[in-house]
């Protein structure tokens, strides 16, 4: 396998050897990054790709900034904010901020942005980022209020990320198509060249606001190129024509790390794996209706062994139905350590001393799924395995045709329990437990701006989910980043590379 990978990389090197060398590296003060996905429209409200989020954070600023280390909300365009009531946020803006085209940023721009994106007629692609907004109104040149449709304390997550502030006069003139070709923001880097789907060039914005929590950018230029083939990306990196890539498969990451020519850094992400089970009996009268059976399944799977052998990196076993850093993610829940003897005991107590047979589905990481199937077989649980594409499996689950499945959820990088637990346990399309007590607790947490009350409600909900083993939380996922030895870059668990914090060594 290693010889094959090396040969593939050498072949890729040959393929790109005729490509003119890009300006890259410390000597040219140019950070050359490569990724595989095309961004046909870089307007942050009209793409759904994670690469679009990276572009957005480079080019635009929001009212607040979530510190990726502390997860605290810090002032950015806004110098202060407060909850006026459960459905009204008030912001006072920093003065002297300018957009890349020289326009001053004030309340008119913020009010325009919030009112424009919240209007469904304007067709913002990711509605969950904006559909909580009722509207905004100006109080004076540097003060405004944002009104919510209903109490939604997690709104601050979107204020601090997804809702980028656009220049009113410019956007009214050019619209999404014009912004997609000639973006104008107030972020740490300005776009100086753009070939849709192929290349983006940013230059450090010398007029960037002083004291920004994003810091002051130090690298003069960042060039992004779209290269669909992973081996070609690796070849470019090894040849010195690229300085950074990400999402490197573990086997290739090991080889790159061993080359000594680049750095490889691994970081866990907000995405977690879990097993969903039909506790409510929506798919029929299966053994999964019995909590003893669900607990037996939890004890039957050696999650630590799978993480160590397959998932690897900084991934770790999770015990609660959320990512540990998320607001309200209670960690003091019932845990189910690997114990096959206990699993068999519980199955016998539930009336299945010889086990049973049940359908089990997955859509990714077939090797992880097969490892879990092996552990289940050892305690007498036989599975009829179905492997589908994500959309097909999601629809099948929502049609109540799947009693048990291995799934994952990334929370859209939202650091709040409402982005995961409330999605799966409030009697929506993905809820296979239908527990009214859990639903009520999550509703309380989702609708009060009192932080202590939110934590109390989420804690009780997550403890009940664990006690009843409605889910089997599995592990966090991770991402491998590979970059030049000259680059000082720190990845973060929200999987949003922040090139404005990168430096040359």
Secondary structure as the mmCIF struct_conf table of DSSP 4:
data_model
#
loop_
_struct_conf.conf_type_id
_struct_conf.id
_struct_conf.beg_label_comp_id
_struct_conf.beg_label_asym_id
_struct_conf.beg_label_seq_id
_struct_conf.end_label_comp_id
_struct_conf.end_label_asym_id
_struct_conf.end_label_seq_id
HELX_RH_AL_P HELX_RH_AL_P1 UNK A 2 UNK A 16
TURN_TY1_P TURN_TY1_P1 UNK A 17 UNK A 18
BEND BEND1 UNK A 19 UNK A 19
HELX_LH_PP_P HELX_LH_PP_P1 UNK A 20 UNK A 22
BEND BEND2 UNK A 23 UNK A 23
STRN STRN1 UNK A 25 UNK A 25
HELX_RH_3T_P HELX_RH_3T_P1 UNK A 26 UNK A 28
TURN_TY1_P TURN_TY1_P2 UNK A 29 UNK A 29
STRN STRN2 UNK A 30 UNK A 35
BEND BEND3 UNK A 36 UNK A 36
BEND BEND4 UNK A 40 UNK A 40
TURN_TY1_P TURN_TY1_P3 UNK A 44 UNK A 45
BEND BEND5 UNK A 46 UNK A 46
HELX_RH_AL_P HELX_RH_AL_P2 UNK A 50 UNK A 59
BEND BEND6 UNK A 63 UNK A 63
STRN STRN3 UNK A 64 UNK A 66
TURN_TY1_P TURN_TY1_P4 UNK A 68 UNK A 70
STRN STRN4 UNK A 73 UNK A 75
BEND BEND7 UNK A 76 UNK A 77
STRN STRN5 UNK A 78 UNK A 85
TURN_TY1_P TURN_TY1_P5 UNK A 86 UNK A 87
STRN STRN6 UNK A 88 UNK A 93
HELX_LH_PP_P HELX_LH_PP_P2 UNK A 94 UNK A 94
BEND BEND8 UNK A 95 UNK A 96
STRN STRN7 UNK A 98 UNK A 98
TURN_TY1_P TURN_TY1_P6 UNK A 100 UNK A 101
BEND BEND9 UNK A 102 UNK A 102
HELX_LH_PP_P HELX_LH_PP_P3 UNK A 103 UNK A 103
STRN STRN8 UNK A 104 UNK A 104
HELX_LH_PP_P HELX_LH_PP_P4 UNK A 105 UNK A 105
HELX_RH_AL_P HELX_RH_AL_P3 UNK A 107 UNK A 117
TURN_TY1_P TURN_TY1_P7 UNK A 118 UNK A 118
HELX_RH_3T_P HELX_RH_3T_P2 UNK A 120 UNK A 122
BEND BEND10 UNK A 125 UNK A 125
HELX_RH_3T_P HELX_RH_3T_P3 UNK A 127 UNK A 129
TURN_TY1_P TURN_TY1_P8 UNK A 130 UNK A 132
STRN STRN9 UNK A 133 UNK A 140
TURN_TY1_P TURN_TY1_P9 UNK A 141 UNK A 142
STRN STRN10 UNK A 143 UNK A 148
BEND BEND11 UNK A 149 UNK A 150
TURN_TY1_P TURN_TY1_P10 UNK A 153 UNK A 154
HELX_RH_AL_P HELX_RH_AL_P4 UNK A 155 UNK A 159
TURN_TY1_P TURN_TY1_P11 UNK A 160 UNK A 162
HELX_RH_AL_P HELX_RH_AL_P5 UNK A 168 UNK A 181
BEND BEND12 UNK A 182 UNK A 182
BEND BEND13 UNK A 186 UNK A 188
STRN STRN11 UNK A 189 UNK A 195
TURN_TY1_P TURN_TY1_P12 UNK A 196 UNK A 198
STRN STRN12 UNK A 199 UNK A 204
TURN_TY1_P TURN_TY1_P13 UNK A 206 UNK A 207
HELX_LH_PP_P HELX_LH_PP_P5 UNK A 208 UNK A 209
TURN_TY1_P TURN_TY1_P14 UNK A 210 UNK A 211
TURN_TY1_P TURN_TY1_P15 UNK A 213 UNK A 214
BEND BEND14 UNK A 220 UNK A 220
STRN STRN13 UNK A 221 UNK A 226
HELX_RH_AL_P HELX_RH_AL_P6 UNK A 230 UNK A 238
TURN_TY1_P TURN_TY1_P16 UNK A 239 UNK A 240
BEND BEND15 UNK A 241 UNK A 241
BEND BEND16 UNK A 243 UNK A 243
STRN STRN14 UNK A 244 UNK A 246
HELX_RH_AL_P HELX_RH_AL_P7 UNK A 250 UNK A 259
BEND BEND17 UNK A 260 UNK A 261
STRN STRN15 UNK A 262 UNK A 277
TURN_TY1_P TURN_TY1_P17 UNK A 279 UNK A 280
TURN_TY1_P TURN_TY1_P18 UNK A 282 UNK A 283
BEND BEND18 UNK A 284 UNK A 285
HELX_RH_3T_P HELX_RH_3T_P4 UNK A 287 UNK A 289
BEND BEND19 UNK A 290 UNK A 290
HELX_RH_AL_P HELX_RH_AL_P8 UNK A 291 UNK A 300
HELX_RH_AL_P HELX_RH_AL_P9 UNK A 303 UNK A 306
HELX_RH_PI_P HELX_RH_PI_P1 UNK A 307 UNK A 311
TURN_TY1_P TURN_TY1_P19 UNK A 313 UNK A 314
STRN STRN16 UNK A 317 UNK A 317
BEND BEND20 UNK A 320 UNK A 322
TURN_TY1_P TURN_TY1_P20 UNK A 324 UNK A 325
BEND BEND21 UNK A 326 UNK A 326
STRN STRN17 UNK A 327 UNK A 327
TURN_TY1_P TURN_TY1_P21 UNK A 328 UNK A 328
BEND BEND22 UNK A 333 UNK A 333
HELX_RH_AL_P HELX_RH_AL_P10 UNK A 340 UNK A 349
TURN_TY1_P TURN_TY1_P22 UNK A 350 UNK A 351
TURN_TY1_P TURN_TY1_P23 UNK A 353 UNK A 354
STRN STRN18 UNK A 356 UNK A 362
BEND BEND23 UNK A 363 UNK A 364
HELX_RH_AL_P HELX_RH_AL_P11 UNK A 366 UNK A 378
TURN_TY1_P TURN_TY1_P24 UNK A 379 UNK A 380
STRN STRN19 UNK A 381 UNK A 387
HELX_RH_AL_P HELX_RH_AL_P12 UNK A 390 UNK A 398
TURN_TY1_P TURN_TY1_P25 UNK A 399 UNK A 400
BEND BEND24 UNK A 403 UNK A 403
STRN STRN20 UNK A 404 UNK A 409
HELX_RH_3T_P HELX_RH_3T_P5 UNK A 411 UNK A 413
STRN STRN21 UNK A 416 UNK A 416
HELX_RH_3T_P HELX_RH_3T_P6 UNK A 417 UNK A 419
TURN_TY1_P TURN_TY1_P26 UNK A 420 UNK A 420
HELX_RH_AL_P HELX_RH_AL_P13 UNK A 421 UNK A 424
BEND BEND25 UNK A 425 UNK A 428
TURN_TY1_P TURN_TY1_P27 UNK A 429 UNK A 430
BEND BEND26 UNK A 432 UNK A 433
HELX_RH_AL_P HELX_RH_AL_P14 UNK A 436 UNK A 447
HELX_RH_AL_P HELX_RH_AL_P15 UNK A 451 UNK A 467
TURN_TY1_P TURN_TY1_P28 UNK A 468 UNK A 469
BEND BEND27 UNK A 470 UNK A 470
STRN STRN22 UNK A 471 UNK A 484
TURN_TY1_P TURN_TY1_P29 UNK A 485 UNK A 486
STRN STRN23 UNK A 487 UNK A 488
TURN_TY1_P TURN_TY1_P30 UNK A 493 UNK A 494
HELX_RH_3T_P HELX_RH_3T_P7 UNK A 499 UNK A 501
STRN STRN24 UNK A 503 UNK A 504
#
